[in-house]
């Protein structure tokens, strides 16, 4: 089976590449702009700017007429820029399943995690890629009844505490955990989180992937 390469591009953004095709997830204002270089497809979990930098993604769509984007309807509306019927923009909801540039994608979940009762929640979808890799966006969505090999786990933000991330990982029991959503952490803060995660989740491989580094994944 062909190996999939995962590249970290800062905060919640990762890029998957296989057979020369690149699928990018959540390229926001806190991730590295280079993430979109050569992308054939983009998945967006929700509308917050740290997960989608709309002007940059709109520019990428203008430059590359073959680029496709999938995300919740609010994201599609923001990216449409008044263009009616752009068939490269795909609104998705929980339960959808589709092929995104050669990757099998299942849409899960519905809402952003609660930050505070007075702060409105937005739609947040999680993506299960090839039945193997989970990107939850800003949520703790657990794929019910299905084994997941690799999880991109949020570790910092105004809407979470680390105990919730630990419970999330225990509920899924993956083989591999890669921390995401960590741009607000200092280097000592990341080191502290990493120590806690390894201590509290000893049965999983926990790997912090430096920005622009590539990790080969078996998606079987």
KEDO-200332 format. One line per 5 residues: for each residue x, y, z of N, C-alpha, C, CB. Coordinates in pm, whole numbers. Glycine has a CB too. Layout:
X/Y/Z/X/Y/Z/X/Y/Z/X/Y/Z | ...
! end
This chain:
85/-120/0/0/0/0/87/124/0/-95/1/123 | 45/227/-74/120/351/-82/120/422/52/62/441/-191 | 235/471/92/247/545/218/191/685/200/393/551/265 | 123/732/304/74/870/308/170/953/392/-71/878/366 | 209/1069/340/299/1157/415/217/1268/480/408/1216/322
236/1285/611/170/1391/685/273/1497/721/101/1337/812 | 242/1622/688/329/1735/720/255/1831/812/377/1808/592 | 321/1873/920/263/1970/1012/295/2111/964/316/1948/1156 | 192/2198/962/212/2335/915/171/2438/1019/135/2357/787 | 174/2399/1145/147/2494/1253/3/2498/1296/188/2630/1211
-17/2510/1427/-148/2515/1492/-229/2391/1455/-224/2644/1451 | -339/2405/1384/-423/2288/1351/-409/2242/1207/-567/2320/1379 | -313/2297/1135/-300/2268/993/-204/2153/966/-254/2392/920 | -252/2056/891/-166/1948/842/-193/1928/693/-190/1816/922 | -95/1867/627/-111/1833/485/-84/1685/467/-15/1917/395
-172/1620/393/-155/1479/358/-118/1471/211/-283/1397/388 | -20/1386/180/21/1371/41/36/1224/8/153/1445/13 | -23/1185/-105/-13/1047/-152/-27/1046/-303/-123/956/-86 | 59/970/-366/56/959/-512/60/1096/-580/-70/883/-557 | 133/1189/-519/151/1321/-577/35/1416/-556/174/1307/-720
-66/1377/-478/-182/1463/-456/-183/1509/-310/-315/1389/-491 | -209/1637/-290/-201/1698/-158/-337/1743/-108/-105/1816/-161 | -369/1701/14/-493/1740/81/-456/1813/209/-584/1615/110 | -501/1939/222/-466/2023/336/-588/2039/426/-414/2162/288 | -565/2034/558/-674/2049/655/-647/2171/742/-688/1921/743
-744/2259/750/-746/2376/838/-626/2471/827/-755/2328/978 | -604/2527/708/-500/2630/693/-551/2766/739/-453/2639/545 | -522/2802/863/-572/2927/920/-465/3032/935/-633/2900/1053 | -499/3141/1003/-406/3253/1015/-287/3223/1105/-479/3374/1068 | -295/3117/1185/-184/3082/1274/-96/2971/1216/-238/3039/1408
-129/2924/1097/-47/2821/1033/42/2884/926/-136/2711/971 | 130/2804/870/228/2853/773/163/2861/635/354/2761/770 | 172/2976/567/108/2992/436/151/2887/334/136/3128/381 | 274/2837/348/324/2738/252/241/2610/250/467/2704/284 | 155/2593/349/74/2471/355/-8/2449/229/-19/2477/475
-51/2557/166/-138/2545/48/-62/2523/-82/-223/2668/36 | 70/2527/-78/149/2510/-199/124/2373/-260/299/2529/-170 | 77/2371/-381/54/2245/-451/-68/2168/-408/171/2160/-435 | -152/2229/-324/-270/2158/-274/-371/2133/-386/-337/2237/-160 | -429/2013/-387/-537/1981/-481/-673/1990/-413/-518/1841/-539
-673/1974/-278/-797/1980/-203/-773/2035/-64/-862/1843/-196 | -877/2094/-4/-868/2153/129/-993/2114/208/-853/2308/122 | -972/2069/331/-1082/2042/424/-1079/2147/534/-1071/1898/484 | -1196/2203/565/-1208/2302/671/-1307/2249/775/-1254/2441/615 | -1267/2250/902/-1355/2197/1007/-1460/2298/1051/-1273/2154/1127
-1425/2428/1054/-1520/2530/1096/-1470/2668/1058/-1545/2522/1248 | -1551/2769/1086/-1531/2901/1029/-1433/2991/1103/-1660/2969/1021 | -1381/2954/1217/-1290/3042/1292/-1161/3064/1214/-1259/2982/1430 | -1107/3184/1226/-996/3224/1140/-867/3147/1167/-970/3370/1157 | -852/3087/1285/-732/3007/1307/-742/2870/1238/-709/2988/1457
-856/2845/1171/-874/2720/1096/-898/2745/947/-989/2641/1153 | -938/2866/913/-951/2902/772/-920/3050/757/-1093/2868/717 | -814/3079/682/-781/3217/648/-847/3244/513/-623/3242/644 | -969/3296/520/-1051/3305/399/-985/3383/285/-1181/3369/434 | -925/3501/310/-863/3573/197/-753/3492/127/-805/3704/245
-672/3424/206/-564/3344/147/-620/3226/68/-470/3294/257 | -721/3159/123/-778/3045/53/-854/3089/-71/-871/2965/147 | -922/3203/-63/-991/3256/-180/-890/3288/-292/-1071/3382/-143 | -776/3343/-254/-672/3372/-352/-621/3243/-417/-555/3449/-287 | -603/3139/-335/-558/3011/-389/-660/2954/-486/-533/2911/-275
-788/2972/-458/-893/2927/-549/-889/3005/-681/-1031/2941/-483 | -861/3133/-671/-854/3217/-791/-735/3178/-879/-844/3365/-753 | -625/3138/-815/-504/3104/-889/-515/2966/-953/-383/3108/-797 | -576/2872/-881/-582/2733/-929/-727/2694/-954/-516/2636/-826 | -771/2687/-1078/-911/2654/-1109/-948/2510/-1077/-938/2681/-1254
-849/2426/-1044/-878/2286/-1012/-888/2261/-862/-770/2197/-1071 | -851/2359/-780/-852/2342/-635/-995/2325/-584/-784/2462/-565 | -1017/2227/-496/-1148/2203/-438/-1143/2219/-286/-1199/2063/-475 | -1255/2266/-228/-1263/2290/-84/-1391/2229/-30/-1256/2442/-53 | -1379/2163/85/-1493/2108/156/-1499/2169/296/-1486/1954/163
-1618/2204/342/-1633/2259/476/-1779/2281/509/-1556/2390/488 | -1811/2319/632/-1949/2349/669/-2006/2461/581/-1958/2389/817 | -2138/2467/567/-2199/2568/480/-2154/2711/508/-2347/2561/493 | -2133/2748/636/-2089/2885/667/-1955/2916/603/-2081/2905/818 | -1868/2816/595/-1737/2835/532/-1752/2853/382/-1644/2714/563
-1839/2772/322/-1863/2783/178/-1916/2921/142/-1961/2674/131 | -2008/2972/224/-2064/3106/198/-1955/3212/206/-2177/3138/300 | -1868/3199/307/-1761/3298/323/-1664/3295/205/-1685/3273/452 | -1637/3177/154/-1540/3162/45/-1600/3193/-92/-1484/3023/46 | -1733/3190/-102/-1795/3206/-233/-1772/3344/-292/-1943/3179/-225
-1751/3443/-205/-1718/3578/-251/-1819/3629/-354/-1577/3580/-311 | -1945/3593/-334/-2049/3638/-426/-2061/3557/-553/-2024/3779/-462 | -1971/3460/-570/-1975/3375/-690/-2084/3271/-675/-1839/3307/-715 | -2177/3266/-767/-2287/3171/-762/-2250/3043/-835/-2415/3232/-821 | -2274/2929/-767/-2257/2802/-835/-2114/2759/-857/-2324/2807/-965
-2021/2798/-769/-1883/2751/-780/-1881/2606/-734/-1785/2840/-695 | -1871/2514/-830/-1881/2372/-797/-1754/2317/-735/-1915/2294/-920 | -1657/2403/-708/-1536/2359/-636/-1553/2373/-486/-1414/2438/-682 | -1658/2440/-440/-1685/2460/-298/-1797/2366/-256/-1723/2608/-269 | -1768/2279/-159/-1862/2174/-121/-1902/2190/26/-1800/2036/-146
-2030/2214/51/-2080/2217/187/-2099/2077/241/-2211/2296/195 | -2054/2051/362/-2062/1917/420/-2128/1922/557/-1922/1854/430 | -2192/1810/593/-2251/1794/725/-2223/1653/774/-2404/1823/722 | -2248/1631/903/-2224/1500/963/-2297/1391/885/-2267/1498/1110 | -2227/1282/860/-2283/1170/786/-2243/1166/640/-2431/1174/794
-2189/1278/588/-2143/1280/449/-2017/1195/434/-2117/1425/403 | -2000/1141/316/-1878/1067/283/-1844/1094/136/-1895/912/309 | -1718/1121/109/-1681/1159/-27/-1533/1130/-51/-1711/1309/-51 | -1497/1136/-177/-1357/1124/-217/-1301/1265/-234/-1342/1041/-349 | -1195/1294/-159/-1127/1423/-171/-988/1399/-225/-1122/1498/-32
-969/1425/-351/-842/1411/-424/-773/1278/-392/-749/1526/-390 | -852/1171/-389/-796/1038/-368/-800/988/-225/-657/1036/-414 | -847/1070/-133/-860/1030/7/-1009/1007/38/-799/1138/103 | -1037/898/107/-1173/872/152/-1200/952/279/-1196/720/176 | -1303/1037/276/-1330/1128/387/-1471/1105/440/-1311/1275/344
-1481/1082/571/-1610/1071/638/-1625/1191/732/-1622/936/716 | -1743/1253/728/-1771/1372/809/-1844/1331/936/-1854/1476/728 | -1791/1375/1051/-1849/1341/1181/-1874/1468/1261/-1755/1245/1258 | -1955/1455/1365/-1971/1563/1461/-2060/1675/1411/-1838/1618/1496 | -2074/1776/1496/-2166/1882/1460/-2128/2018/1517/-2303/1847/1505
-2078/2024/1641/-2060/2154/1707/-1918/2174/1759/-2157/2167/1821 | -1877/2299/1759/-1754/2342/1826/-1770/2316/1976/-1724/2494/1798 | -1661/2278/2042/-1665/2258/2187/-1705/2387/2257/-1528/2209/2238 | -1770/2375/2371/-1819/2491/2445/-1702/2565/2510/-1922/2449/2552 | -1691/2695/2481/-1590/2778/2547/-1649/2843/2672/-1538/2887/2451
-1770/2897/2659/-1841/2958/2772/-1987/2972/2729/-1779/3098/2812 | -2082/2954/2823/-2223/2953/2784/-2269/3075/2705/-2307/2940/2904 | -2210/3191/2730/-2254/3313/2660/-2190/3330/2523/-2225/3435/2745 | -2095/3244/2488/-2029/3251/2358/-2099/3156/2262/-1877/3216/2369 | -2157/3208/2153/-2229/3120/2059/-2138/3013/2000/-2290/3204/1946
-2190/2894/1989/-2115/2784/1928/-2140/2783/1777/-2156/2647/1991 | -2037/2746/1703/-2050/2735/1558/-2044/2588/1519/-1940/2817/1485 | -2090/2561/1399/-2081/2424/1347/-1934/2386/1330/-2158/2411/1213 | -1899/2270/1378/-1763/2216/1364/-1776/2070/1324/-1680/2231/1497 | -1716/2034/1212/-1716/1894/1172/-1578/1835/1192/-1761/1879/1024
-1577/1705/1220/-1452/1630/1227/-1439/1549/1099/-1448/1537/1354 | -1315/1521/1060/-1292/1442/938/-1215/1315/973/-1213/1526/834 | -1271/1202/931/-1203/1073/943/-1151/1037/805/-1299/962/999 | -1020/1033/791/-955/1013/661/-916/867/645/-831/1105/647 | -964/807/537/-933/666/507/-965/574/624/-786/652/468
-1062/612/706/-1099/531/822/-989/513/923/-1144/398/777 | -886/600/916/-764/577/993/-717/697/1072/-657/534/902 | -728/817/1015/-675/939/1075/-789/1035/1105/-570/1006/983 | -797/1082/1230/-904/1172/1271/-851/1312/1297/-974/1119/1396 | -913/1412/1232/-891/1553/1263/-1022/1606/1319/-844/1636/1136
-1028/1639/1450/-1155/1679/1511/-1187/1827/1504/-1157/1637/1651 | -1095/1909/1450/-1116/2052/1458/-1118/2094/1604/-1246/2094/1388 | -1209/2182/1640/-1221/2225/1780/-1334/2148/1848/-1247/2378/1789 | -1314/2019/1859/-1415/1934/1921/-1345/1811/1978/-1525/1894/1820 | -1421/1734/2051/-1374/1604/2101/-1465/1494/2046/-1371/1601/2256
-1490/1501/1918/-1577/1403/1852/-1509/1267/1847/-1614/1450/1709 | -1580/1165/1897/-1528/1029/1899/-1604/945/1796/-1540/966/2041 | -1535/885/1699/-1603/797/1603/-1657/673/1675/-1506/755/1488 | -1787/661/1683/-1848/554/1761/-1824/418/1698/-1997/578/1775 | -1774/326/1779/-1764/187/1737/-1663/157/1629/-1893/142/1692
-1570/249/1604/-1472/225/1499/-1331/249/1550/-1500/314/1379 | -1239/157/1521/-1100/180/1561/-1036/288/1475/-1019/50/1551 | -960/375/1537/-889/483/1466/-741/470/1500/-946/625/1507 | -658/466/1398/-515/445/1422/-445/570/1472/-449/397/1296 | -479/686/1414/-405/809/1443/-503/922/1471/-312/846/1325
-471/1003/1573/-557/1115/1611/-475/1242/1620/-627/1087/1746 | -526/1349/1558/-472/1483/1575/-549/1545/1692/-485/1570/1442 | -481/1561/1805/-548/1595/1930/-523/1740/1971/-503/1501/2042 | -629/1821/1985/-611/1959/2033/-558/1959/2176/-745/2038/2025 | -459/2045/2204/-398/2044/2337/-400/2180/2407/-256/1998/2327
-447/2286/2340/-450/2417/2404/-556/2503/2340/-311/2485/2395 | -617/2589/2420/-717/2681/2368/-812/2725/2477/-795/2617/2254 | -887/2833/2453/-979/2883/2555/-1099/2794/2578/-1026/3020/2517 | -1115/2692/2495/-1231/2604/2505/-1198/2466/2562/-1295/2588/2370 | -1072/2443/2602/-1038/2309/2649/-951/2313/2772/-969/2231/2539
-951/2202/2844/-851/2176/2948/-788/2042/2915/-915/2176/3092 | -666/2021/2958/-589/1906/2913/-654/1774/2955/-449/1912/2968 | -730/1775/3067/-798/1653/3110/-899/1607/3004/-870/1676/3244 | -962/1702/2934/-1056/1665/2830/-985/1599/2712/-1133/1789/2782 | -868/1649/2679/-790/1588/2571/-748/1447/2609/-666/1674/2539
-706/1429/2733/-667/1295/2780/-786/1200/2772/-613/1302/2925 | -904/1244/2817/-1023/1159/2810/-1059/1127/2665/-1141/1228/2881 | -1043/1224/2578/-1068/1207/2435/-979/1096/2378/-1044/1339/2358 | -852/1100/2411/-759/999/2362/-792/862/2420/-615/1038/2397 | -823/857/2549/-859/728/2610/-984/670/2546/-881/745/2761
-1080/756/2510/-1205/708/2450/-1182/647/2312/-1305/822/2441 | -1084/698/2239/-1057/648/2104/-955/535/2105/-1007/762/2015 | -858/543/2195/-750/443/2206/-676/423/2074/-808/310/2253 | -620/530/2016/-545/516/1892/-406/461/1919/-536/651/1818 | -334/432/1812/-194/393/1826/-104/516/1834/-150/303/1709
-143/622/1759/-58/740/1745/-139/866/1774/3/747/1603 | -79/959/1850/-139/1088/1878/-42/1198/1837/-177/1102/2029 | -92/1293/1759/-13/1409/1719/-82/1534/1774/3/1417/1563 | -16/1615/1857/-80/1733/1914/-100/1843/1810/2/1786/2030 | -216/1907/1815/-246/2022/1731/-311/2130/1817/-339/1983/1611
-348/2240/1755/-413/2353/1822/-328/2401/1940/-556/2313/1871 | -205/2440/1909/-109/2472/2014/-32/2602/1989/-11/2359/2029 | -79/2685/1895/-6/2807/1862/1/2906/1977/-70/2874/1743 | -90/2895/2073/-91/2987/2187/6/2945/2297/-231/2997/2244 | 69/2831/2282/162/2781/2383/305/2828/2354/156/2628/2389
377/2866/2458/520/2893/2447/594/2759/2433/573/2973/2571 | 723/2765/2404/801/2642/2397/800/2566/2529/945/2673/2356 | 819/2635/2645/807/2562/2771/666/2508/2793/845/2654/2888 | 566/2581/2746/428/2534/2759/405/2407/2679/331/2641/2714 | 459/2402/2557/446/2281/2476/518/2164/2542/502/2304/2336
635/2191/2598/710/2085/2665/633/2031/2785/848/2137/2710 | 567/2120/2860/487/2076/2974/370/1990/2930/436/2197/3052 | 299/2035/2826/187/1957/2774/234/1821/2726/117/2032/2660 | 347/1818/2657/399/1691/2606/431/1595/2719/524/1715/2520 | 491/1645/2826/522/1559/2940/394/1503/3003/603/1637/3046
295/1588/3019/169/1543/3077/100/1439/2989/75/1662/3100 | 98/1465/2859/31/1373/2769/99/1236/2769/28/1430/2628 | 230/1235/2769/302/1107/2771/281/1034/2903/452/1128/2746 | 271/1111/3011/249/1051/3142/108/994/3154/272/1154/3251 | 8/1068/3102/-131/1030/3121/-187/941/3011/-214/1154/3131
-113/929/2902/-155/842/2791/-39/748/2755/-199/926/2665 | 3/664/2848/123/583/2826/107/473/2722/165/522/2955 | -16/442/2685/-38/331/2592/-42/373/2445/-167/261/2627 | -18/502/2418/-17/548/2279/120/608/2247/-130/653/2254 | 153/609/2120/273/679/2075/235/826/2056/330/616/1941
303/913/2129/275/1056/2123/392/1124/2055/250/1115/2267 | 364/1191/1941/471/1249/1860/441/1395/1831/489/1170/1728 | 528/1484/1875/517/1625/1834/597/1643/1707/567/1722/1948 | 530/1678/1600/594/1692/1471/628/1839/1447/503/1638/1358 | 757/1873/1436/794/2013/1411/736/2063/1279/947/2029/1411
714/2193/1271/658/2254/1150/742/2220/1028/648/2405/1167 | 674/2179/922/732/2142/793/797/2005/794/832/2245/751 | 800/1937/909/853/1801/910/747/1703/856/898/1760/1054 | 796/1593/798/709/1496/734/712/1365/813/752/1473/587 | 594/1309/834/580/1179/902/510/1082/809/502/1194/1036
576/970/772/508/870/690/403/796/774/610/769/629 | 284/780/718/176/710/787/128/593/703/59/805/816 | 103/482/768/33/372/706/-115/388/736/87/234/756 | -197/403/634/-339/429/655/-421/302/647/-389/530/553 | -355/188/636/-428/61/626/-488/23/759/-336/-52/577
! end
